[in-house]
Amino acid sequence: MIVGDLLALDELHIEVAWATPDLLGREVTGVTSTDLQDPARYLRPGEVVLTGLVWWRPEDTRPAPRLATALRFANALRSAEAAALLAGEGTHGTVPPELAEACRRHGVPLLSVPSGTSFRAVTDRIYLRLWGDLQAGAEGRAGLPAEVRRTLTSMLGADAPLDGLLRRAVADLGVPDCSLVTGAGRVLASSADARPVPPRTPVPPRAPAPTLVPAPAPAPAPIQVGPPGTTPFDGWLLQPHTEPGPAAATMLHGLADLLAPLAERARATAAAQRQAGTRLLELLAAGADPEADHALSLAGLPPRLPLTPVAARFGSAGGSAGGSVRGSAGGSTAATVPGTAPGTAAPPGPADPTGAWAAAALAEALHPTAAPFVAAPDGRGGAVALVALPEDAVAAALDLTLPRLDEGPGPTGVRAQAGPGGPAAGVGPTVPPTAADLRPALVQARYALDARPPGAVGRWASTASLADLLRGIPPEVTAAFHQRLLAPLVDHDRHNTVSLVATLDAFLRHNASWSRTAEALHVHVNTVHYRVKRIEELTGRSLLRLDDRLDLRTALLCAPAALLRAPAAPEAPVVAKGRARRAG
């Protein structure tokens, strides 16, 4: 396939923005989607680079800085020996002339992709064409018999189900049953109905003498399919179910080579979907509703089907909780960690410029739903998604899949990749697929994430009390509110054996009932009257007013639990000459 072939794909409406005839004759080996300003180290020679131009900032009205930015990007493509640049017009409405000039100076052919053409469609069509080229020149390669290779390549070109393709390969090649899995362990396809469970060590019966128990046989080594992924979630492995012999191992490596374009297409498609989702979020945040409604259709979501928003983060580190990848090109390759399984990406580093790691992790958790969705970085170290499923179904699915991400083996687990804290998610309400409805629903999903109970998936539908609402407020804010209203009571309690904080808590919990508060605290009712008077004096609030009660109740809910301590021992009411002993 050559660059000029892209112009013949009529349904994509790709046009030349700048190129020469000889540059249109460059050979294409694949496609990578990226919006990094310098993606050179994530590209391979011969790749077409697909960009939504999110990195382009036209607000600088000075031509020189804009041209310098474009020249840096074009230079990165030239140094990586990219075949061509495909620039989407959806973000800025046109291809910037500065970019065309930069591509001319560096000899990079520049093609434009109209706003009505989705990046996923471009990616799919390129790889379908590459499969056709592969079939034409596939004789005698990688140890596969020519007839079997032709059959399997034809099935690939026809988008045959992967399960059927693996079954055909196993039957024709005589190799052990195998599965295609992601680096995180999700099974994409299998030649068998169920993947065998690894053998467990049997428990020996009691014997008078110690018995040596043989260790379970190690699982066969997986074979990498295509390049390693940027994350554990977009690298593919071919996993034999039993240890293959030398001849079968050669055949399986040949099968992995044959499947490599499919893995690359999936990786590029995921990156294109992340770009579409990123653009959609930007439009929603900017209030550009007509453009956002159009972006919804380009994101691959079904029209008119209600959507449920999800917000997620992975790990507990503030600001980078979502983890990060050591550089990312929106789905480009990254280095494999030494000593880890093939297909395992490098663990996230201190900065994730595109948020690909978090978005890929959320997508991995949503794939088992089999529902259409789009996942994208949220710009805060986490990710958000829109799922074409009801809220209850999305929450139930995440309850199952998020812990599995955290339990991934070795370095592929989310906790190992993103640090302590593990994955967490919040689910917003299911709403119609319009920008006006999705914008507040996304805010509610983020709030549900922050307000979730420990160890659970947060749901906006469960936010039904003041305590639920306060859980979503940053702890720095709630601590400051508690300090502002209750500091005099806390200071009093440090120097006295009687806790006015506990008294206030009991009084409000018992709906301002003097008698029930006295009974709960094991004191005389006059003591409660005196303490409430002291609380009002110290706080400047009246417990007869509903607004003041609500303020103080909110401040109590913002307080650390240790402050709401009960008295060390029950206080017996002491009455002398008809008057209660003064307390506090």
VEXDREN-2710 file (C-alpha; in Angstrom, 1 decimal):
% VEXDREN-2710
k/r/px/py/pz
1/MET/0.0/0.0/0.0
2/ILE/1.3/3.5/-0.8
3/VAL/0.2/6.9/0.5
4/GLY/-1.6/7.7/-2.7
5/ASP/-3.9/4.8/-2.2
6/LEU/-5.6/6.7/0.6
7/LEU/-7.0/9.1/-2.0
8/ALA/-8.8/6.3/-3.7
9/LEU/-10.9/5.4/-0.7
10/ASP/-13.9/7.4/-1.8
11/GLU/-16.0/6.9/1.3
12/LEU/-13.3/8.6/3.5
13/HIS/-13.1/11.8/1.4
14/ILE/-9.4/12.2/2.1
15/GLU/-7.7/15.0/0.1
16/VAL/-4.2/16.3/-0.5
17/ALA/-3.2/19.4/1.6
18/TRP/0.4/19.3/0.4
19/ALA/2.3/16.5/-1.4
20/THR/4.4/15.7/-4.5
21/PRO/3.9/12.7/-6.7
22/ASP/7.0/10.9/-5.5
23/LEU/5.9/11.4/-1.8
24/LEU/2.5/9.9/-2.6
25/GLY/4.4/6.8/-3.7
26/ARG/5.8/6.1/-0.2
27/GLU/5.0/2.7/1.2
28/VAL/2.6/2.5/4.2
29/THR/3.3/-0.1/6.9
30/GLY/0.7/0.9/9.5
31/VAL/-1.1/3.8/11.2
32/THR/-0.7/5.5/14.6
33/SER/-3.0/8.1/16.2
34/THR/-1.4/10.7/18.3
35/ASP/-1.8/14.2/19.6
36/LEU/1.6/14.5/21.2
37/GLN/3.6/17.5/19.9
38/ASP/6.7/15.4/19.6
39/PRO/5.7/11.7/18.9
40/ALA/8.9/10.7/17.1
41/ARG/10.0/8.0/19.6
42/TYR/6.7/6.3/19.4
43/LEU/6.6/6.0/15.6
44/ARG/7.9/3.3/13.3
45/PRO/9.2/3.9/9.8
46/GLY/6.5/3.8/7.2
47/GLU/3.6/4.6/9.5
48/VAL/0.9/7.1/8.6
49/VAL/0.4/9.5/11.5
50/LEU/-3.3/10.4/12.2
51/THR/-3.7/13.5/14.4
52/GLY/-6.8/15.5/15.5
53/LEU/-4.6/18.6/15.9
54/VAL/-5.5/18.9/19.5
55/TRP/-1.8/20.0/20.1
56/TRP/-2.3/22.9/17.7
57/ARG/-3.0/26.2/19.5
58/PRO/-4.3/28.8/17.0
59/GLU/-4.9/31.5/19.6
60/ASP/-1.4/32.8/19.2
61/THR/-1.9/35.4/16.5
62/ARG/1.8/35.7/15.7
63/PRO/2.7/33.7/12.6
64/ALA/6.3/32.9/13.6
65/PRO/5.4/31.0/16.8
66/ARG/2.7/29.1/15.0
67/LEU/5.1/28.1/12.3
68/ALA/7.7/27.1/14.8
69/THR/5.2/24.8/16.5
70/ALA/4.3/23.2/13.2
71/LEU/7.9/22.8/12.2
72/ARG/8.7/20.9/15.4
73/PHE/5.8/18.5/14.7
74/ALA/6.8/18.0/11.1
75/ASN/10.5/17.5/12.0
76/ALA/9.4/14.8/14.5
77/LEU/7.6/12.9/11.7
78/ARG/10.5/13.3/9.3
79/SER/13.1/12.0/11.9
80/ALA/10.8/9.0/12.6
81/GLU/10.5/8.3/8.8
82/ALA/6.7/8.5/8.9
83/ALA/5.1/7.9/5.5
84/ALA/2.6/10.7/5.7
85/LEU/0.5/12.9/8.0
86/LEU/-3.3/12.7/8.1
87/ALA/-4.7/15.8/9.8
88/GLY/-8.3/15.9/11.0
89/GLU/-10.3/19.0/10.3
90/GLY/-12.8/18.4/13.1
91/THR/-11.0/20.4/15.8
92/HIS/-10.1/23.6/13.9
93/GLY/-12.3/23.4/10.8
94/THR/-9.4/23.2/8.4
95/VAL/-5.7/22.2/8.2
96/PRO/-3.6/25.2/9.3
97/PRO/-1.5/26.7/6.5
98/GLU/1.5/26.8/8.8
99/LEU/1.3/23.0/9.1
100/ALA/1.2/22.7/5.3
101/GLU/4.3/24.9/5.1
102/ALA/6.1/22.9/7.7
103/CYS/5.4/19.6/5.9
104/ARG/6.6/21.1/2.7
105/ARG/9.9/22.1/4.3
106/HIS/10.5/18.7/5.8
107/GLY/9.1/16.7/2.9
108/VAL/6.2/15.0/4.7
109/PRO/3.1/14.5/2.6
110/LEU/0.1/16.1/4.3
111/LEU/-3.5/14.8/3.7
112/SER/-6.7/16.2/5.2
113/VAL/-9.4/14.2/6.9
114/PRO/-12.8/16.0/6.8
115/SER/-14.8/16.4/10.0
116/GLY/-17.4/13.9/8.9
117/THR/-14.9/11.1/8.7
118/SER/-14.1/9.2/11.9
119/PHE/-10.6/8.2/12.7
120/ARG/-11.7/4.7/13.4
121/ALA/-13.0/4.4/9.8
122/VAL/-9.6/5.6/8.5
123/THR/-7.8/3.1/10.7
124/ASP/-10.0/0.2/9.7
125/ARG/-9.7/0.9/6.0
126/ILE/-5.9/1.2/6.1
127/TYR/-5.5/-2.1/7.8
128/LEU/-8.0/-3.9/5.5
129/ARG/-5.9/-2.7/2.6
130/LEU/-2.7/-3.8/4.3
131/TRP/-4.2/-7.3/4.9
132/GLY/-4.9/-7.4/1.1
133/ASP/-1.2/-6.7/0.4
134/LEU/-0.2/-9.3/3.0
135/GLN/-2.3/-11.9/1.3
136/ALA/-0.8/-11.1/-2.0
137/GLY/2.8/-11.6/-0.8
138/ALA/2.4/-14.1/2.0
139/GLU/3.7/-17.2/0.4
140/GLY/6.3/-19.2/2.4
141/ARG/6.7/-16.7/5.3
142/ALA/7.1/-17.3/9.0
143/GLY/6.9/-21.1/8.9
144/LEU/3.2/-21.4/8.0
145/PRO/2.2/-23.7/5.1
146/ALA/1.2/-21.6/2.1
147/GLU/-2.3/-22.9/1.8
148/VAL/-3.0/-22.4/5.6
149/ARG/-1.6/-18.9/5.4
150/ARG/-3.8/-18.0/2.4
151/THR/-6.9/-19.4/4.2
152/LEU/-6.2/-17.5/7.5
153/THR/-5.3/-14.3/5.7
154/SER/-8.5/-14.5/3.7
155/MET/-10.4/-14.9/7.0
156/LEU/-8.6/-11.8/8.4
157/GLY/-9.5/-9.7/5.4
158/ALA/-13.1/-10.7/5.7
159/ASP/-13.2/-9.8/9.4
160/ALA/-14.1/-13.3/10.4
161/PRO/-14.7/-13.9/14.2
162/LEU/-11.4/-14.5/16.0
163/ASP/-12.7/-17.6/17.8
164/GLY/-13.4/-19.2/14.5
165/LEU/-10.0/-18.1/13.1
166/LEU/-8.2/-19.6/16.0
167/ARG/-10.1/-22.9/15.8
168/ARG/-9.3/-23.1/12.1
169/ALA/-5.6/-22.4/12.8
170/VAL/-5.4/-25.1/15.5
171/ALA/-7.1/-27.6/13.2
172/ASP/-5.1/-26.9/10.1
173/LEU/-1.7/-26.5/11.8
174/GLY/-2.0/-29.2/14.4
175/VAL/-0.9/-26.9/17.3
176/PRO/-2.3/-26.9/20.9
177/ASP/-5.4/-24.9/21.7
178/CYS/-4.6/-21.2/22.3
179/SER/-6.2/-17.9/23.3
180/LEU/-5.6/-14.3/22.3
181/VAL/-5.4/-12.2/25.4
182/THR/-4.5/-8.7/26.4
183/GLY/-1.4/-8.1/28.5
184/ALA/-3.8/-7.6/31.4
185/GLY/-5.3/-11.1/30.9
186/ARG/-8.6/-10.4/29.2
187/VAL/-9.5/-13.1/26.8
188/LEU/-10.2/-11.7/23.3
189/ALA/-10.7/-15.1/21.6
190/SER/-10.0/-18.8/22.2
191/SER/-9.9/-21.9/20.1
192/ALA/-11.5/-23.9/22.9
193/ASP/-14.8/-23.4/24.7
194/ALA/-13.1/-22.6/27.9
195/ARG/-9.5/-21.9/28.7
196/PRO/-8.1/-24.7/31.0
197/VAL/-7.6/-23.8/34.6
198/PRO/-4.0/-24.0/35.6
199/PRO/-3.3/-27.1/37.7
200/ARG/-3.4/-26.6/41.5
201/THR/-1.1/-28.2/44.0
202/PRO/-3.0/-31.2/45.5
203/VAL/-3.3/-31.4/49.3
204/PRO/-1.5/-34.6/50.3
205/PRO/-3.2/-36.9/52.8
206/ARG/-1.8/-37.1/56.3
207/ALA/1.1/-39.4/56.5
208/PRO/3.5/-40.4/59.2
209/ALA/6.4/-39.1/57.2
210/PRO/6.6/-35.8/55.3
211/THR/5.7/-36.0/51.7
212/LEU/7.2/-33.8/49.0
213/VAL/4.5/-32.2/46.8
214/PRO/5.5/-31.5/43.2
215/ALA/5.2/-27.9/42.2
216/PRO/2.5/-27.2/39.5
217/ALA/3.7/-27.1/36.0
218/PRO/4.4/-23.5/34.8
219/ALA/2.1/-22.1/32.2
220/PRO/3.4/-22.1/28.7
221/ALA/5.2/-18.8/27.8
222/PRO/2.9/-16.4/25.8
223/ILE/3.9/-15.2/22.4
224/GLN/3.8/-11.5/21.6
225/VAL/1.4/-10.5/18.8
226/GLY/2.6/-7.3/17.2
227/PRO/4.5/-4.6/19.1
228/PRO/4.0/-4.3/22.9
229/GLY/1.3/-1.9/23.8
230/THR/1.5/1.4/25.5
231/THR/-0.3/-0.1/28.5
232/PRO/-1.1/-3.7/29.6
233/PHE/-4.5/-3.2/28.1
234/ASP/-3.6/-2.8/24.4
235/GLY/-0.8/-5.3/24.0
236/TRP/-1.8/-8.7/22.6
237/LEU/-0.4/-12.1/23.5
238/LEU/-1.0/-15.6/21.9
239/GLN/-1.3/-17.9/24.9
240/PRO/-0.9/-21.7/24.3
241/HIS/-3.0/-23.8/26.7
242/THR/-0.4/-26.5/26.8
243/GLU/3.3/-26.5/26.2
244/PRO/3.9/-26.8/22.4
245/GLY/6.7/-28.8/20.9
246/PRO/9.4/-27.2/18.8
247/ALA/7.5/-27.6/15.5
248/ALA/4.2/-26.3/17.0
249/ALA/6.1/-23.4/18.6
250/THR/7.3/-22.4/15.2
251/MET/3.8/-22.5/13.8
252/LEU/2.4/-20.5/16.7
253/HIS/5.1/-17.8/16.1
254/GLY/4.0/-17.7/12.5
255/LEU/0.4/-17.4/13.6
256/ALA/1.3/-14.5/15.9
257/ASP/3.0/-12.8/13.0
258/LEU/-0.1/-13.2/10.9
259/LEU/-2.2/-11.7/13.6
260/ALA/0.1/-8.7/14.2
261/PRO/-1.8/-6.4/11.8
262/LEU/-5.0/-7.1/13.7
263/ALA/-3.3/-6.2/17.0
264/GLU/-2.0/-3.0/15.5
265/ARG/-5.4/-2.1/14.1
266/ALA/-7.0/-2.6/17.5
267/ARG/-4.3/-0.5/19.1
268/ALA/-4.7/2.3/16.5
269/THR/-8.5/2.1/16.7
270/ALA/-8.4/2.5/20.5
271/ALA/-6.1/5.5/20.1
272/ALA/-8.5/7.0/17.6
273/GLN/-11.4/6.5/19.9
274/ARG/-9.5/8.1/22.7
275/GLN/-8.9/11.1/20.4
276/ALA/-12.6/11.3/19.5
277/GLY/-13.5/11.1/23.2
278/THR/-11.0/13.8/24.1
279/ARG/-12.4/16.1/21.5
280/LEU/-16.0/15.4/22.7
281/LEU/-15.0/16.3/26.3
282/GLU/-13.4/19.5/25.2
283/LEU/-16.5/20.5/23.3
284/LEU/-18.8/19.7/26.3
285/ALA/-16.6/21.6/28.6
286/ALA/-16.6/24.6/26.2
287/GLY/-20.4/24.6/25.9
288/ALA/-20.2/24.0/22.2
289/ASP/-23.3/21.9/22.1
290/PRO/-23.9/21.7/18.3
291/GLU/-20.3/20.6/17.7
292/ALA/-20.5/18.2/20.7
293/ASP/-23.6/16.6/19.3
294/HIS/-21.7/16.0/16.0
295/ALA/-18.7/14.7/17.9
296/LEU/-20.9/12.1/19.5
297/SER/-21.7/10.5/16.2
298/LEU/-18.0/10.5/15.3
299/ALA/-17.1/8.7/18.5
300/GLY/-18.9/5.5/17.3
301/LEU/-21.8/5.7/19.8
302/PRO/-25.2/4.5/18.6
303/PRO/-27.6/7.4/17.8
304/ARG/-30.5/8.1/20.1
305/LEU/-29.5/5.5/22.7
306/PRO/-29.3/6.8/26.2
307/LEU/-25.8/7.0/27.7
308/THR/-24.3/6.6/31.2
309/PRO/-21.2/8.6/32.2
310/VAL/-18.4/7.0/34.2
311/ALA/-15.5/8.8/35.9
312/ALA/-12.5/6.7/37.1
313/ARG/-9.1/7.0/38.6
314/PHE/-6.4/4.4/39.3
315/GLY/-4.3/4.8/42.4
316/SER/-4.5/7.4/45.2
317/ALA/-1.9/9.9/44.3
318/GLY/-3.5/13.3/43.9
319/GLY/-3.2/14.8/40.5
320/SER/-1.7/11.7/39.0
321/ALA/-4.0/9.1/40.4
322/GLY/-4.7/7.7/37.1
323/GLY/-1.2/6.6/36.7
324/SER/0.7/7.5/33.7
325/VAL/2.7/6.0/30.9
326/ARG/6.3/6.8/30.2
327/GLY/5.4/9.0/27.3
328/SER/2.4/8.2/25.2
329/ALA/1.4/8.8/21.6
330/GLY/-2.3/8.1/22.2
331/GLY/-1.8/4.4/21.7
332/SER/1.7/4.2/20.4
333/THR/4.2/1.6/21.5
334/ALA/6.3/1.7/24.6
335/ALA/9.2/-0.2/25.9
336/THR/8.6/-3.6/27.6
337/VAL/9.6/-3.8/31.2
338/PRO/12.7/-5.9/31.6
339/GLY/11.9/-9.2/33.2
340/THR/8.2/-9.1/32.6
341/ALA/5.9/-10.9/30.2
342/PRO/5.9/-10.0/26.6
343/GLY/3.3/-7.4/25.7
344/THR/3.6/-5.8/29.1
345/ALA/4.1/-2.0/28.8
346/ALA/6.4/0.0/30.9
347/PRO/4.8/1.2/34.2
348/PRO/3.4/4.7/34.3
349/GLY/5.9/7.5/34.9
350/PRO/5.5/10.8/36.6
351/ALA/3.5/12.4/33.7
352/ASP/1.1/11.1/31.2
353/PRO/0.8/13.8/28.5
354/THR/-2.3/12.2/26.8
355/GLY/-3.8/10.2/29.7
356/ALA/-3.8/7.1/27.5
357/TRP/-3.0/4.8/30.5
358/ALA/-6.0/5.7/32.5
359/ALA/-8.3/5.8/29.5
360/ALA/-7.1/2.3/28.4
361/ALA/-7.6/1.0/31.9
362/LEU/-11.2/2.2/32.1
363/ALA/-11.9/0.8/28.6
364/GLU/-10.5/-2.6/29.8
365/ALA/-13.0/-2.5/32.7
366/LEU/-15.9/-1.7/30.3
367/HIS/-15.1/-4.2/27.5
368/PRO/-16.9/-7.1/29.3
369/THR/-20.2/-5.2/29.1
370/ALA/-20.2/-5.7/25.3
371/ALA/-21.9/-2.3/25.0
372/PRO/-20.7/0.5/22.8
373/PHE/-18.7/3.1/24.7
374/VAL/-16.0/5.7/24.3
375/ALA/-13.4/6.3/27.0
376/ALA/-11.0/9.3/27.1
377/PRO/-8.6/11.0/29.5
378/ASP/-10.2/13.5/31.8
379/GLY/-7.2/15.9/32.0
380/ARG/-6.9/15.2/35.8
381/GLY/-4.9/12.0/35.8
382/GLY/-8.0/9.8/35.4
383/ALA/-10.5/8.9/32.7
384/VAL/-14.2/9.3/31.8
385/ALA/-16.4/7.2/29.6
386/LEU/-19.9/7.3/28.0
387/VAL/-21.5/3.9/27.9
388/ALA/-24.7/2.8/26.0
389/LEU/-26.1/0.9/29.0
390/PRO/-28.4/1.8/32.0
391/GLU/-26.8/3.1/35.1
392/ASP/-27.5/-0.1/37.2
393/ALA/-25.9/-2.4/34.5
394/VAL/-22.8/-0.2/34.3
395/ALA/-22.3/-0.1/38.1
396/ALA/-22.8/-3.8/38.4
397/ALA/-20.3/-4.5/35.7
398/LEU/-17.7/-2.2/37.2
399/ASP/-18.2/-3.8/40.6
400/LEU/-16.9/-7.0/39.0
401/THR/-14.2/-5.8/36.6
402/LEU/-12.4/-3.1/38.6
403/PRO/-11.2/-5.5/41.3
404/ARG/-10.0/-7.8/38.6
405/LEU/-7.8/-5.0/37.1
406/ASP/-6.3/-4.5/40.5
407/GLU/-5.6/-8.3/40.9
408/GLY/-3.7/-8.5/37.6
409/PRO/-0.6/-10.8/37.8
410/GLY/2.7/-9.2/38.7
411/PRO/3.5/-5.9/36.9
412/THR/0.3/-5.9/34.9
413/GLY/-2.0/-5.2/37.9
414/VAL/-3.3/-1.7/38.3
415/ARG/-1.9/-1.4/41.8
416/ALA/1.5/-2.3/40.6
417/GLN/1.2/0.1/37.7
418/ALA/-0.5/3.1/39.3
419/GLY/0.6/2.9/42.9
420/PRO/-1.4/2.4/46.1
421/GLY/-5.1/3.1/46.3
422/GLY/-6.4/0.8/43.5
423/PRO/-9.0/1.6/40.9
424/ALA/-12.1/3.5/41.7
425/ALA/-15.1/4.7/39.7
426/GLY/-18.2/6.8/39.9
427/VAL/-21.3/6.3/37.8
428/GLY/-23.6/9.1/36.8
429/PRO/-27.3/9.1/35.7
430/THR/-28.4/7.6/32.4
431/VAL/-29.4/10.5/30.1
432/PRO/-30.3/11.2/26.5
433/PRO/-27.3/11.4/24.1
434/THR/-27.3/15.2/23.9
435/ALA/-24.6/17.7/25.0
436/ALA/-27.1/19.5/27.2
437/ASP/-27.9/16.3/29.2
438/LEU/-24.4/14.8/29.2
439/ARG/-22.6/17.9/30.6
440/PRO/-24.3/17.8/34.1
441/ALA/-24.3/14.0/34.1
442/LEU/-20.5/13.9/33.7
443/VAL/-20.2/16.3/36.7
444/GLN/-22.4/14.0/38.7
445/ALA/-20.3/11.0/37.8
446/ARG/-17.2/12.8/38.9
447/TYR/-18.9/13.7/42.2
448/ALA/-20.0/10.1/42.7
449/LEU/-16.4/9.0/42.2
450/ASP/-15.2/11.4/45.0
451/ALA/-18.1/10.5/47.3
452/ARG/-18.0/6.8/46.9
453/PRO/-18.0/4.6/50.0
454/PRO/-14.6/2.8/50.6
455/GLY/-14.3/-0.3/48.4
456/ALA/-17.4/0.4/46.3
457/VAL/-18.3/1.9/43.0
458/GLY/-19.8/5.3/43.6
459/ARG/-23.3/6.0/42.1
460/TRP/-24.9/9.3/41.8
461/ALA/-28.3/7.6/42.5
462/SER/-27.0/6.7/45.9
463/THR/-26.3/10.3/46.9
464/ALA/-29.4/10.7/49.0
465/SER/-28.3/12.4/52.3
466/LEU/-26.1/15.3/53.5
467/ALA/-23.5/12.8/54.6
468/ASP/-23.4/11.3/51.1
469/LEU/-23.1/14.8/49.6
470/LEU/-20.2/15.8/51.9
471/ARG/-18.1/12.8/50.9
472/GLY/-17.6/14.3/47.5
473/ILE/-16.2/17.5/48.8
474/PRO/-12.4/17.7/49.1
475/PRO/-11.2/16.9/52.6
476/GLU/-9.3/20.2/52.8
477/VAL/-12.6/22.1/52.3
478/THR/-14.5/20.0/54.9
479/ALA/-11.7/20.3/57.4
480/ALA/-11.6/24.1/57.0
481/PHE/-15.4/24.3/57.4
482/HIS/-15.3/22.1/60.6
483/GLN/-12.5/24.3/62.0
484/ARG/-14.3/27.5/61.3
485/LEU/-17.5/26.5/63.1
486/LEU/-16.4/24.1/65.8
487/ALA/-12.9/25.3/66.8
488/PRO/-14.1/26.9/70.0
489/LEU/-15.8/23.6/71.1
490/VAL/-12.8/21.5/70.2
491/ASP/-10.6/23.8/72.2
492/HIS/-12.9/23.6/75.1
493/ASP/-12.9/19.8/75.0
494/ARG/-9.1/19.8/75.1
495/HIS/-9.1/21.4/78.5
496/ASN/-12.2/19.9/80.1
497/THR/-13.4/16.4/80.8
498/VAL/-16.9/17.2/79.4
499/SER/-17.2/17.1/75.6
500/LEU/-19.3/19.8/74.2
501/VAL/-18.8/18.4/70.7
502/ALA/-20.3/15.1/71.8
503/THR/-23.1/16.9/73.5
504/LEU/-23.9/18.9/70.3
505/ASP/-23.8/15.7/68.3
506/ALA/-26.2/13.9/70.6
507/PHE/-28.5/16.9/70.8
508/LEU/-28.8/17.2/67.0
509/ARG/-29.1/13.4/66.5
510/HIS/-32.0/13.4/68.9
511/ASN/-33.8/16.1/67.0
512/ALA/-33.1/18.8/69.7
513/SER/-35.0/16.8/72.3
514/TRP/-33.7/17.8/75.8
515/SER/-35.0/14.7/77.5
516/ARG/-33.7/12.1/75.0
517/THR/-30.3/13.8/74.8
518/ALA/-30.1/13.7/78.6
519/GLU/-31.0/10.0/78.6
520/ALA/-28.4/9.3/75.9
521/LEU/-25.7/11.1/77.8
522/HIS/-26.8/9.8/81.2
523/VAL/-27.1/13.3/82.6
524/HIS/-29.8/15.4/84.1
525/VAL/-31.9/17.4/81.6
526/ASN/-30.7/20.7/83.3
527/THR/-27.2/19.7/82.5
528/VAL/-28.1/19.5/78.8
529/HIS/-29.7/23.0/79.0
530/TYR/-26.5/24.4/80.5
531/ARG/-24.2/22.7/77.9
532/VAL/-26.3/23.8/75.0
533/LYS/-26.2/27.4/76.3
534/ARG/-22.4/27.1/76.5
535/ILE/-22.3/25.7/72.9
536/GLU/-24.4/28.7/71.7
537/GLU/-22.1/31.1/73.5
538/LEU/-18.9/29.6/72.1
539/THR/-20.1/29.2/68.5
540/GLY/-22.3/32.3/68.2
541/ARG/-25.1/30.1/66.8
542/SER/-28.6/29.5/68.2
543/LEU/-29.8/25.9/68.4
544/LEU/-33.4/27.2/68.2
545/ARG/-32.8/28.3/64.6
546/LEU/-33.0/25.6/61.9
547/ASP/-30.3/27.3/59.7
548/ASP/-27.8/27.3/62.6
549/ARG/-28.7/23.7/63.5
550/LEU/-28.0/22.7/59.8
551/ASP/-24.7/24.5/59.8
552/LEU/-23.5/22.9/63.0
553/ARG/-24.7/19.4/61.9
554/THR/-22.8/19.9/58.7
555/ALA/-19.7/20.9/60.6
556/LEU/-20.0/17.8/62.7
557/LEU/-20.2/15.6/59.6
558/CYS/-17.0/17.2/58.4
559/ALA/-15.2/16.4/61.6
560/PRO/-12.8/13.5/62.2
561/ALA/-14.7/10.7/63.9
562/ALA/-12.3/10.8/66.9
563/LEU/-13.7/14.2/67.9
564/LEU/-17.2/12.7/68.2
565/ARG/-16.2/10.7/71.3
566/ALA/-18.6/9.9/74.0
567/PRO/-17.7/10.7/77.7
568/ALA/-15.2/8.3/79.2
569/ALA/-17.8/7.1/81.7
570/PRO/-21.6/7.7/82.0
571/GLU/-22.3/10.8/83.9
572/ALA/-24.9/10.3/86.7
573/PRO/-27.2/13.2/87.3
574/VAL/-26.4/14.9/90.5
575/VAL/-29.1/17.2/92.0
576/ALA/-28.4/19.5/94.9
577/LYS/-31.2/21.7/96.3
578/GLY/-33.2/21.3/93.2
579/ARG/-30.4/22.5/90.9
580/ALA/-28.2/20.4/88.6
581/ARG/-24.5/20.4/89.0
582/ARG/-23.0/22.8/86.6
583/ALA/-20.8/21.1/83.9
584/GLY/-18.3/22.5/81.5
END
